[in-house]
Amino acid sequence: MKSLQQLLGITLTLLIVVGCDNYKDVDESAALKEELLIGTWKLDFATFESIDVTDQFNDFAAGEFLQLTYNEDGTWQSQNGGVIFESGGNWLFDQSSKDFISMDGVDVLFLLNFDAAVLNISFSASGSSVGGRVEGLSGDYEMSFTRVEAEDE
C-alpha cells in the first residue's frame, strides 16, 4: 500500500511539473507572437464577403498601399486605411488565446496565419467607419499582409 501511495505521489508530481512546463511553452509562444507582430505590414490582398476589394485600399499606380504598423508600446498606425481603419490607436492581444487582437476603432481581428513574413487577418465590420460612410461596410473582411523590411519603409 505504501508503494502505491509513493507511486501516486510521484505521478502527481510529474503531472504538475509537466503541466507547468506546458504553461511556460504557451507563455513563450505568446511572447513570440507579440514579438513577430511588431513592425510594419503592407496589404497584398483584401476581400469583402469573398469579393476582391484590394484596389479600395491600394493605389498601385500611385504606389500607395494600406500599411499597418504595430509598435512595442501597444500603439498602432495605419496608412491608406480607407474607411475601415482609423489613423491609429492602441492594440493588445486577447490574454486567453493570443490568436485575437483588439485595436481601437476596429472590431476584433483574428490572426489566421501568422509568421515572420505573412499576416492574414479576418474581421467583421459592424457598419461604423472613419468619415461617417457606413453603407455597404458591414460584413466580413479577410486581408493578407507581408512584412515591410526596414529599408522598404
ABEGO torsion letter per residue (X at the ends): XAAAAAAAAAAAAAAAAAAAAAAAAAAAAAAAAAAAABEBBBBABBBBGGBBAAAAABBAAAGBBBBBBBBAAGBBBBBGAEAABBAEEBBBBBAAAGABBBBBGBBBBBBABBBAABBBBBBBBAGBBBGGBABGABEBBBBBBBBBBAAAX
